[in-house]
């Protein structure tokens, strides 16, 4: 199947791209790597009147450490992170996540900003970056605004992006030396979308834990103070204290009624916790 006809513009200027997007009044779409939008165009799930190609905008490819965080432009690719071309303030966490996204051809072209903008609950960065406590800068002609990733993703394929607005940058806090990281997902075969994701950032020294259950038919479940999953406190033996009943209850509260599906999600989250403790 081929996409419906559309006009195409490519620009190297961010303000020009934002102007085109605003003038489109909702009928324009941004494209960069095209790994999400391309298939949707071919299936005619979206039929924009204008495609604005931002892949040549240099300021959206920046990557720098600023203070205690990594600032990534929206056009940084998964492969940039996987190959170590980007400073990894998460001490290997982001690099490991990137290396297991789909296939190498997808990672070469797919961008971190595009993945987040698409807001697919089965995508890796939504869950991983939520667990890492990352936030976004969104930009339009009227200015910029910032928000946490868990506030940005409002549902399956739904985000807080306003008309005429794009993801400009991702801000990832440095991972503390005492913090443990675990990330696990379940796929039918390598490269396919996950049907369960678990992410865990646990710091026994600080007594804190941040847990994410992703790849559900809604926004990921983000538990920023996850002591309840570990008997009420985070200690060095958190692996043994992980309570599957509390995890299951979180899924029930999120509206997942299928017992087998909940079992898979809880098992994947337990793997993430075990990886963190390894």
VEXKEFI-432753 format. One line per field, with one value per residue: residue in three letters; x, y, z of N, C-alpha, C in turn. Coordinates in steps of 0.02 Angstrom, whole numbers, plus 50000, padded with zeros to 5 digits. Last residue first. Layout:
vexro: (ALA_...)
n.u: (X_...)
n.v: (Y_...)
n.w: (Z_...)
ca.u: (X_...)
ca.v: (Y_...)
ca.w: (Z_...)
c.u: (X_...)
c.v: (Y_...)
c.w: (Z_...)
***
This chain:
vexro: (UNK_UNK_UNK_UNK_UNK_UNK_UNK_UNK_UNK_UNK_UNK_UNK_UNK_UNK_UNK_UNK_UNK_UNK_UNK_UNK_UNK_UNK_UNK_UNK_UNK_UNK_UNK_UNK_UNK_UNK_UNK_UNK_UNK_UNK_UNK_UNK_UNK_UNK_UNK_UNK_UNK_UNK_UNK_UNK_UNK_UNK_UNK_UNK_UNK_UNK_UNK_UNK_UNK_UNK_UNK_UNK_UNK_UNK_UNK_UNK_UNK_UNK_UNK_UNK_UNK_UNK_UNK_UNK_UNK_UNK_UNK_UNK_UNK_UNK_UNK_UNK_UNK_UNK_UNK_UNK_UNK_UNK_UNK_UNK_UNK_UNK_UNK_UNK_UNK_UNK_UNK_UNK_UNK_UNK_UNK_UNK_UNK_UNK_UNK_UNK_UNK_UNK_UNK_UNK_UNK_UNK_UNK_UNK_UNK_UNK_UNK_UNK_UNK_UNK_UNK_UNK_UNK_UNK_UNK_UNK_UNK_UNK_UNK_UNK_UNK_UNK_UNK_UNK_UNK_UNK_UNK_UNK_UNK_UNK_UNK_UNK_UNK_UNK_UNK_UNK_UNK_UNK_UNK_UNK_UNK_UNK_UNK_UNK_UNK_UNK_UNK_UNK_UNK_UNK_UNK_UNK_UNK_UNK_UNK_UNK_UNK_UNK_UNK_UNK_UNK_UNK_UNK_UNK_UNK_UNK_UNK_UNK_UNK_UNK_UNK_UNK_UNK_UNK_UNK_UNK_UNK_UNK_UNK_UNK_UNK_UNK_UNK_UNK_UNK_UNK_UNK_UNK_UNK_UNK_UNK_UNK_UNK_UNK_UNK_UNK_UNK_UNK_UNK_UNK_UNK_UNK_UNK_UNK_UNK_UNK_UNK_UNK_UNK_UNK_UNK_UNK_UNK_UNK_UNK_UNK_UNK_UNK_UNK_UNK_UNK_UNK_UNK_UNK_UNK_UNK_UNK_UNK_UNK_UNK_UNK_UNK_UNK_UNK_UNK_UNK_UNK_UNK_UNK_UNK_UNK_UNK_UNK_UNK_UNK_UNK_UNK_UNK_UNK_UNK_UNK_UNK_UNK_UNK_UNK_UNK_UNK_UNK_UNK_UNK_UNK_UNK_UNK_UNK_UNK_UNK_UNK_UNK_UNK_UNK_UNK_UNK_UNK_UNK)
n.u: (51093_50990_50943_50895_50787_50707_50681_50611_50496_50443_50411_50312_50214_50179_50130_50020_49937_49901_49830_49719_49656_49635_49702_49683_49767_49737_49806_49936_49946_49932_50054_50139_50095_50132_50269_50383_50551_50646_50753_50799_50834_50935_50965_50803_50666_50505_50386_50402_50423_50326_50328_50430_50432_50394_50353_50296_50204_50144_50129_49966_49905_49917_50092_50229_50289_50313_50446_50506_50627_50674_50785_50888_51014_51065_50986_50905_50850_50751_50684_50558_50483_50359_50279_50283_50384_50400_50545_50677_50656_50485_50397_50471_50485_50620_50705_50828_50898_51023_51062_51162_51281_51307_51161_51151_51099_50945_50917_50811_50790_50714_50597_50452_50345_50189_50072_49966_50058_50087_50059_49999_49961_49984_49899_49931_50016_50175_50210_50225_50338_50433_50400_50425_50433_50423_50452_50364_50283_50322_50381_50448_50488_50600_50572_50661_50690_50697_50716_50587_50570_50662_50599_50471_50509_50603_50536_50361_50233_50161_50212_50239_50298_50389_50485_50536_50586_50689_50775_50753_50813_50925_50989_50886_50844_50957_50961_50794_50729_50844_50957_51038_50968_50992_51130_51137_51070_51160_51291_51278_51209_51279_51364_51389_51377_51433_51403_51316_51190_51176_51172_51064_50956_51006_50949_50848_50825_50974_51000_51094_51120_51163_51222_51288_51265_51334_51253_51214_51114_51024_50956_51040_51031_50914_50882_50760_50634_50513_50346_50215_50043_49926_49924_49853_49878_49856_49905_50012_50109_50105_50150_50282_50333_50327_50430_50544_50587_50680_50577_50435_50281_50137_49988_49864_49866_49901_50011_50073_50148_50240_50305_50362_50448_50538_50591_50654_50756_50817_50828_50690_50582_50416_50288_50114_50042_49928_49939_50062_50022_50042)
n.v: (49611_49696_49720_49594_49587_49686_49626_49513_49575_49621_49497_49452_49550_49523_49391_49411_49490_49394_49305_49384_49532_49662_49807_49928_49972_49886_49775_49824_49833_49699_49648_49712_49650_49520_49517_49610_49595_49552_49505_49628_49705_49706_49837_49918_50015_49969_49902_49787_49833_49908_50022_50100_50182_50320_50317_50214_50215_50124_50203_50229_50076_49936_49916_49940_49943_49996_50057_50130_50181_50197_50227_50233_50266_50139_50076_50126_50077_50075_49966_49911_49798_49761_49662_49651_49745_49718_49623_49590_49419_49377_49418_49491_49575_49654_49748_49822_49902_49975_50059_50188_50242_50340_50398_50453_50615_50638_50697_50778_50805_50928_50950_50893_51027_51100_51115_51066_50991_50837_50737_50592_50426_50293_50269_50419_50521_50568_50673_50626_50548_50646_50811_50960_51130_51236_51382_51475_51490_51395_51267_51125_51044_50946_50818_50710_50556_50450_50321_50283_50355_50291_50164_50192_50260_50181_50065_50049_50018_50136_50264_50399_50479_50549_50451_50430_50557_50570_50469_50399_50280_50241_50138_50060_49996_49918_49837_49822_49853_49891_49859_49967_50052_49990_50008_50147_50177_50115_50161_50276_50385_50467_50441_50538_50459_50359_50228_50154_50185_50320_50310_50222_50306_50478_50641_50732_50803_50814_50788_50816_50744_50827_50913_51020_50943_50863_50849_50846_50896_50892_51007_51089_51045_50974_50874_50817_50865_50884_50885_50851_50892_50827_50657_50533_50380_50257_50211_50131_50227_50302_50208_50184_50322_50350_50268_50299_50425_50515_50629_50731_50800_50847_50948_50983_51073_51192_51228_51328_51253_51195_51307_51353_51249_51262_51388_51360_51272_51240_51159_51069_51011_50962_50900_50853_50693_50557_50414_50281_50114_49940)
n.w: (52023_52046_51919_51889_51976_51919_51795_51837_51886_51766_51709_51799_51782_51648_51658_51743_51665_51571_51650_51690_51629_51668_51699_51765_51860_51963_51914_51928_52065_52101_52056_52148_52265_52239_52233_52311_52355_52443_52374_52325_52437_52532_52562_52553_52562_52629_52604_52528_52400_52347_52424_52373_52260_52201_52070_51960_51817_51689_51527_51454_51379_51372_51412_51411_51585_51742_51838_51990_52096_52265_52404_52498_52465_52454_52358_52228_52071_51941_51823_51712_51600_51480_51359_51226_51111_50937_50881_50903_50934_50973_51072_51217_51366_51454_51581_51677_51818_51917_52071_52137_52178_52087_52000_51837_51787_51696_51538_51434_51264_51156_51079_51009_50949_50899_50829_50960_51098_51175_51264_51171_51125_51109_51256_51354_51383_51411_51499_51624_51610_51578_51640_51542_51486_51341_51240_51111_51002_50912_51025_51110_51262_51346_51469_51585_51677_51767_51731_51701_51583_51503_51488_51430_51312_51247_51190_51154_51189_51182_51078_51053_50959_51036_51064_50933_50903_50995_50953_50789_50669_50597_50665_50714_50598_50575_50690_50762_50924_51044_51113_51125_51212_51336_51348_51354_51472_51567_51578_51662_51626_51548_51415_51272_51117_51051_51084_51010_51066_51029_50891_50875_50899_50867_50898_50879_50997_51096_51267_51404_51559_51713_51801_51684_51539_51406_51247_51084_50943_50844_50831_50762_50627_50533_50442_50474_50461_50343_50349_50242_50227_50248_50312_50359_50444_50395_50276_50272_50246_50365_50455_50410_50438_50577_50629_50557_50521_50568_50537_50508_50562_50469_50457_50497_50600_50530_50457_50523_50613_50525_50476_50595_50626_50519_50548_50668_50622_50464_50358_50285_50162_50126_50025_50018_49974_49939_50048_50025_49966_50000)
ca.u: (51148_51025_50969_50952_50843_50731_50716_50676_50540_50466_50460_50373_50246_50206_50187_50074_49968_49938_49891_49767_49678_49594_49721_49630_49774_49715_49733_49909_49956_49879_49992_50145_50086_50061_50233_50317_50504_50587_50714_50782_50772_50906_51011_50864_50717_50570_50383_50384_50478_50341_50274_50445_50410_50414_50412_50294_50266_50134_50162_50031_49895_49877_50022_50199_50272_50284_50401_50486_50582_50665_50736_50823_50968_51099_50981_50964_50846_50808_50693_50618_50494_50422_50287_50216_50376_50378_50474_50662_50700_50549_50388_50451_50465_50559_50688_50780_50876_50978_51062_51098_51252_51353_51205_51135_51153_50988_50924_50858_50777_50771_50660_50502_50386_50241_50127_49972_50007_50108_50039_50048_49936_49991_49928_49895_49950_50137_50206_50169_50276_50410_50425_50384_50465_50398_50467_50414_50268_50337_50337_50456_50445_50586_50575_50610_50704_50678_50777_50619_50526_50676_50667_50477_50456_50624_50582_50427_50280_50176_50192_50205_50250_50332_50445_50507_50531_50632_50746_50776_50763_50884_51029_50924_50798_50935_51013_50851_50716_50785_50905_51064_50972_50924_51103_51172_51042_51089_51277_51325_51171_51280_51311_51409_51346_51449_51444_51387_51217_51181_51218_51132_50968_50979_50998_50870_50775_50929_51000_51044_51136_51117_51216_51279_51256_51323_51302_51217_51164_51069_50918_51032_51090_50920_50943_50821_50679_50573_50403_50267_50113_49932_49937_49852_49880_49829_49855_49948_50096_50087_50083_50232_50334_50280_50361_50532_50533_50703_50650_50470_50354_50171_50058_49867_49850_49840_49974_50031_50094_50197_50267_50315_50393_50500_50554_50598_50704_50805_50882_50723_50640_50464_50349_50169_50056_49971_49899_50030_50060_50000)
ca.v: (49565_49670_49776_49621_49540_49694_49691_49505_49539_49669_49540_49414_49543_49589_49406_49366_49518_49454_49283_49358_49465_49610_49746_49902_50003_49956_49772_49808_49893_49746_49626_49725_49723_49535_49509_49580_49613_49585_49456_49574_49720_49642_49800_49899_49993_50004_49967_49781_49799_49847_49975_50060_50112_50300_50356_50219_50242_50134_50158_50255_50142_49974_49903_49897_49970_49939_50069_50070_50206_50154_50248_50206_50322_50187_50056_50151_50064_50115_49979_49951_49817_49795_49678_49648_49710_49759_49641_49644_49477_49362_49352_49496_49511_49655_49684_49833_49841_49981_49998_50167_50190_50283_50398_50399_50567_50649_50635_50791_50759_50897_50982_50877_50967_51091_51160_51079_51036_50885_50805_50631_50493_50335_50232_50357_50522_50513_50684_50672_50514_50601_50743_50914_51068_51214_51313_51466_51533_51465_51291_51192_51048_51015_50842_50759_50606_50516_50360_50254_50369_50360_50171_50160_50286_50242_50060_50074_49962_50109_50194_50379_50429_50585_50479_50375_50528_50616_50465_50451_50300_50298_50186_50101_50041_49966_49888_49797_49828_49918_49807_49910_50067_49994_49940_50111_50198_50098_50102_50221_50333_50483_50404_50527_50504_50426_50267_50152_50117_50301_50357_50198_50251_50413_50590_50694_50754_50840_50757_50848_50739_50792_50843_51009_51009_50857_50879_50802_50909_50835_50952_51102_51029_51029_50913_50777_50903_50843_50930_50820_50913_50865_50729_50561_50453_50271_50265_50099_50174_50333_50235_50131_50289_50382_50261_50228_50395_50449_50632_50668_50802_50800_50936_50940_51004_51187_51169_51347_51295_51152_51263_51395_51263_51201_51378_51406_51249_51292_51154_51130_50995_51017_50884_50898_50746_50613_50463_50336_50176_50000)
ca.w: (52003_52105_51958_51851_51985_51988_51798_51802_51933_51816_51676_51789_51847_51667_51615_51763_51726_51550_51616_51740_51609_51699_51663_51721_51794_51969_51921_51861_52024_52120_52025_52076_52258_52250_52170_52325_52302_52471_52411_52279_52402_52513_52519_52587_52515_52634_52638_52599_52436_52312_52436_52433_52253_52269_52087_52032_51846_51760_51575_51475_51408_51324_51425_51360_51519_51707_51782_51953_52045_52207_52354_52518_52475_52497_52428_52264_52144_51964_51894_51723_51669_51495_51430_51255_51174_50992_50881_50856_50935_50944_51042_51147_51336_51413_51549_51623_51786_51860_52030_52110_52221_52089_52059_51883_51798_51755_51576_51489_51320_51192_51061_51060_50940_50949_50813_50889_51070_51124_51283_51210_51143_51050_51199_51338_51415_51380_51426_51613_51630_51526_51649_51581_51507_51406_51263_51163_51060_50896_50972_51080_51203_51326_51400_51567_51625_51791_51745_51760_51641_51523_51515_51496_51356_51280_51247_51137_51184_51248_51078_51115_50936_51007_51118_50972_50863_50997_51020_50835_50719_50574_50626_50761_50632_50524_50680_50724_50856_51009_51106_51088_51141_51310_51345_51300_51407_51563_51537_51676_51662_51620_51450_51342_51164_51026_51130_50991_51069_51100_50922_50861_50946_50849_50915_50821_50976_51046_51200_51362_51488_51668_51821_51756_51568_51477_51292_51142_50995_50848_50861_50834_50668_50581_50431_50485_50506_50358_50360_50283_50222_50186_50317_50290_50446_50462_50275_50289_50197_50301_50464_50406_50373_50531_50653_50575_50483_50547_50547_50496_50563_50512_50442_50438_50616_50570_50436_50466_50638_50565_50430_50558_50671_50527_50485_50668_50667_50513_50407_50306_50205_50135_50064_50001_50022_49916_50011_50061_49962_50000)
c.u: (51215_51086_51011_50984_50905_50791_50744_50715_50609_50512_50487_50428_50312_50243_50219_50137_50027_49972_49934_49833_49733_49619_49688_49648_49723_49719_49705_49833_49926_49885_49935_50081_50091_50048_50159_50276_50439_50535_50648_50737_50751_50840_50982_50906_50782_50619_50449_50387_50464_50393_50286_50391_50424_50390_50438_50358_50256_50201_50142_50063_49964_49857_49982_50130_50244_50259_50378_50438_50569_50613_50732_50768_50899_51054_51012_50957_50911_50804_50757_50623_50559_50425_50356_50219_50302_50368_50458_50590_50680_50590_50450_50441_50439_50547_50625_50767_50823_50961_51009_51106_51187_51324_51247_51186_51132_51042_50970_50859_50831_50746_50719_50568_50428_50280_50187_50029_50017_50048_50062_50020_49988_49963_49925_49929_49909_50071_50164_50158_50215_50345_50396_50418_50416_50429_50432_50425_50318_50326_50357_50405_50448_50546_50569_50621_50645_50691_50761_50681_50558_50630_50680_50546_50463_50572_50594_50472_50351_50225_50210_50176_50209_50277_50382_50462_50497_50573_50685_50741_50792_50836_50990_50967_50837_50887_50990_50900_50777_50782_50840_51012_50992_50926_51032_51144_51073_51060_51204_51305_51213_51240_51316_51351_51371_51420_51466_51432_51292_51213_51230_51184_51040_50993_50968_50927_50798_50884_50951_51051_51078_51144_51167_51277_51240_51321_51283_51272_51159_51120_50960_50992_51078_50974_50954_50885_50747_50622_50462_50325_50157_50004_49939_49863_49885_49832_49820_49890_50030_50068_50059_50160_50282_50277_50312_50463_50515_50650_50678_50545_50381_50246_50088_49938_49854_49818_49910_49988_50046_50137_50218_50272_50340_50439_50511_50557_50644_50745_50874_50778_50676_50521_50394_50228_50112_49981_49945_49986_50024_50044)
c.v: (49600_49628_49751_49679_49564_49648_49703_49570_49527_49636_49592_49455_49505_49585_49472_49380_49476_49487_49342_49337_49440_49539_49687_49841_49976_49992_49843_49804_49883_49812_49674_49706_49742_49610_49527_49577_49574_49603_49486_49523_49665_49650_49734_49856_49981_49973_50002_49845_49798_49804_49908_50008_50069_50229_50342_50253_50249_50155_50175_50208_50171_50042_49947_49872_49917_49966_50002_50089_50148_50185_50198_50223_50298_50247_50106_50133_50086_50114_50019_49969_49856_49809_49708_49652_49706_49717_49686_49665_49527_49426_49329_49425_49524_49586_49693_49767_49856_49912_50005_50107_50161_50226_50335_50398_50515_50596_50647_50729_50770_50852_50946_50907_50954_51026_51152_51129_51042_50926_50857_50700_50529_50406_50276_50322_50459_50506_50631_50683_50560_50566_50697_50847_51026_51146_51299_51393_51524_51511_51363_51205_51119_51013_50918_50784_50654_50572_50431_50294_50343_50382_50241_50172_50258_50270_50126_50077_49984_50050_50163_50308_50401_50538_50513_50401_50472_50589_50511_50446_50349_50324_50249_50153_50088_50017_49939_49854_49797_49888_49834_49856_50007_50005_49940_50040_50159_50115_50085_50156_50271_50432_50417_50495_50488_50480_50335_50195_50115_50232_50338_50245_50225_50361_50521_50646_50709_50784_50793_50821_50770_50791_50805_50935_51000_50928_50866_50829_50856_50843_50888_51047_51037_51012_50969_50816_50869_50885_50888_50869_50872_50886_50763_50636_50478_50345_50273_50149_50139_50279_50270_50157_50234_50347_50290_50216_50324_50411_50566_50679_50733_50810_50887_50924_50957_51115_51158_51289_51313_51191_51220_51354_51306_51212_51315_51400_51295_51273_51205_51115_51059_50993_50945_50883_50791_50665_50521_50379_50231_50062)
c.w: (52010_52087_52016_51889_51948_52001_51868_51805_51902_51866_51725_51757_51840_51734_51636_51723_51749_51610_51595_51708_51656_51684_51698_51681_51743_51902_51924_51862_51955_52080_52040_52040_52184_52242_52178_52260_52310_52418_52436_52313_52353_52474_52495_52540_52552_52584_52646_52638_52511_52348_52401_52445_52314_52279_52157_52055_51921_51790_51647_51525_51422_51351_51378_51381_51472_51640_51754_51897_51998_52161_52298_52469_52499_52513_52476_52338_52177_52040_51906_51797_51676_51570_51440_51332_51193_51054_50940_50855_50882_50942_51004_51119_51266_51385_51507_51588_51734_51832_51975_52064_52193_52130_52060_51940_51849_51760_51635_51534_51372_51247_51093_51038_51003_50934_50859_50878_50994_51100_51233_51224_51187_51063_51137_51280_51402_51417_51392_51538_51624_51546_51596_51588_51546_51422_51329_51181_51117_50956_50957_51026_51176_51262_51397_51496_51615_51741_51767_51780_51705_51580_51541_51528_51426_51327_51284_51199_51166_51247_51145_51112_50994_50985_51091_51027_50900_50959_51026_50902_50770_50627_50609_50726_50678_50553_50628_50710_50823_50939_51077_51075_51099_51235_51317_51292_51349_51494_51528_51642_51675_51660_51525_51379_51235_51071_51103_51035_51058_51106_50995_50890_50937_50903_50901_50835_50919_51021_51155_51291_51449_51597_51777_51771_51642_51506_51364_51187_51050_50904_50865_50869_50742_50632_50480_50475_50514_50399_50384_50288_50269_50174_50248_50293_50374_50476_50342_50289_50209_50250_50400_50412_50366_50464_50602_50604_50503_50507_50524_50507_50547_50506_50492_50417_50558_50582_50473_50442_50582_50590_50468_50511_50637_50571_50489_50604_50667_50557_50463_50356_50222_50180_50066_50048_49994_49971_49991_50016_50001_50000)
***
